[in-house]
Amino acid sequence: MTTMTLESLQNEVIRDVLNVNDVHILKKLKNFLRREERKTQEYATSQPAPAVASEEAEPYMTKEEILANFDQACKELKLNLEGKLEFKTLEEALNEL
């Protein structure tokens, strides 16, 4: 996804705040948000704030790249089924993230 709507970004921040269980952190966050809002209002121009936050767009994969990746995945699956290649466990994959 190359763009994130303002509403979805707000929802993500709200979910993060709801997961905070420390009163001191919440107070700091509240003060920080108020300070940043004041700064924004002070430097605001006549232009309205954009409704979309842009992220760097990832380049699209070509059809050849997709097919090459699919071919590689099929080869790895075949090796796994033959017992010649062992896949990572879900836990190992999640730990990499």
N, C-alpha and C positions, 0 to 999 in steps of 0.2 A: 504494500500500500504506500503510495507516494504522498498522500495528504491525509491529515487527521482533522476531522471537524472539531470546531471549538467545543461543541457539546460532548463529544466523546473524550476529549482531553480533560474537560471539567469532571466528567464522571470517573475517570481514572484517578484524578487527584483526590476526589471525594472518597473513593475506595481505599486509597492509601492512608488518608487521614483517619478513616474509621478503624483501621488496623493498629493505630498507635494507642498504646495503653499507658503512656507516661504523661502526667499532667504538665510537667515542666516542658516537655517537647511540644505539646499542644499550645501552650502559652507562647513559646518562642515562635512557633509557626504562625500563630495569629498575629503577633506583633510584626513579623517579617512581611506577611501578606499586606497588612495595613500600610507599612512603610513603602513597599513596592507600589501599591495602588496610588499613594500620594505622589510618588515620583512620576508615575505614568501620567497622572492628571496634570502635574506641573509642566511636563514636557510634551503634552499632547498637542498635536497640530489640529487643523480644521478637518483633517482626514479621519474618518472613523477607523477603528481598529479592525484588522482583517478577521473574518469569520473562520478562516482556515489557517492552520499552522502548517507550513511546508516542511517536509523532511527531504533529505537527499534521495533522489530517485535512483533505484538500483537499475542497472542496464538490463534490458530484456534479453533473454536467452534466445538464440536462433533455433529454428527447427532442428538443425543438425546437432546443436549442443544438447537439446532435449533428448533426441534419439540416442546420442552417444551416452548420455547419463543413464538412460533407460537400459541400453545394452549392457553397460557396466553393472547396473543393479541386478540384471538377470544373470549375468555371469557369476556375481558374488552369491546370489541365492542358490545357484546350481552348486557352487563349491561348498556352501553351507550344508546343503542337502546331502552331498557326498561325504561330509565330515572333514573336508579339507580346510575349511575356514570357519572360525567361530565368531559369531556376532557379539557385540557389546550387549550387556544386560540393560534393561530400562534404567536401573539405578545408576549405572556407569554413564549412560547418556545424559541423564538429568544432572549428574554431578558436574559434567562439563559445562552446563549452562550456568 
